[in-house]
């Protein structure tokens, strides 16, 4: 167990740590005394039917959801809704390798996260339904898992830039991200002293994210320069490496393992059509046009299996990392879709 000043209220708060007790894991064994870091916005109404759940993505915390997606006059408006942002297990704020047992942290799956979140919203807030579950990337994986696992609980679902079952191709992408870290001698089998010991690995990891996370068009159009970086090198060194450098490598690896194995068909003996056929939520599937991790074609194949769903791709050359909120047009499209979805009876 190690402390890391990057993870805390100062950079990522305010959030509350809520103990949901022991969590039995799909891979076997259990995680004792699981603490979920939860940020809420707005007020739960008397009918308890205005709750929205937002799970987090790889490397992200509840803070970026607040900064980019939630706000007065936005689709996710705390004046109308009670918005619950739950940090996924392993992300550094909730129970994670660096704040529990380091490299010996057990394997946690997307389904484990969703069962933990279900326990949270039923026990802590007394909810019997969610008006909407919405998330990007790994948050989309959790959104799909919610809609399949608890079809009567989820009234609307909005998976953004993510899939219900990870593809073989994306599995390999995520493998290279992990290997960038673990191949650094400073990683030392997970027994490093601080992220600084794994600086070279974290930088390689950041470079891979630069290649895959944005798009060829993003750089060709000079969008990185519009963000204030005079060269590709400074974009990699300052922005991308600067983002990942303080993060705990074991935390990143725990999330990557989970991401690689995201698969709602685990609920139906491997039958993806049967799993997505269980979804009762009004669902808008929203890939990002230039996303190389989760291309729109992968998302559309799944969308066709979801009863009554709609395919609503978001146009942006920012690709996957358009999720960071750097493209106002993408956010405008997203808000329009979410407003329409929330206005739809469910």
Order of alpha helices (4+ residues) and beta strands (2+ residues): alpha-beta-beta-beta-alpha-beta-alpha-beta-alpha-beta-alpha-alpha-alpha-alpha-alpha-alpha-alpha-beta-alpha-beta-alpha
